[in-house]
Amino acid sequence: AQYGFDSTDPHERLLILSLMETPLRQGQEWTDADRGVDALLRTSGGPVEQALFQAQLRKTASAFALDMLIMKFIQGMPIVGIIGGLSDPVCYRKIITYAELKYRKRYLTRMLSSHL
């Protein structure tokens, strides 16, 4: 709660799932997911339709499953496996960096708008 947002709020939980999914996407999928995150950042907390939350939960799980499946496949190859073993921390760092960037953006945007 470094930025003062309630992680038990349904809207915030939807945002967190989106923040976890987006860095694992590439190309147009990343662009679309990033726009979705920005849209969530512009809105405030509150109720979220259960179907929307469940759909995001499935998308996030799918992104993780695909990313981890590819990395486990690479780890099974002799030489490449050594490099693949280093991918988990890289994946986590990518997610944390993306989430930190978006939370800062939301925090600063709200601070600026409250002072104008």
Beta strands, then each sheet from edge to edge (+ up, - down):
end
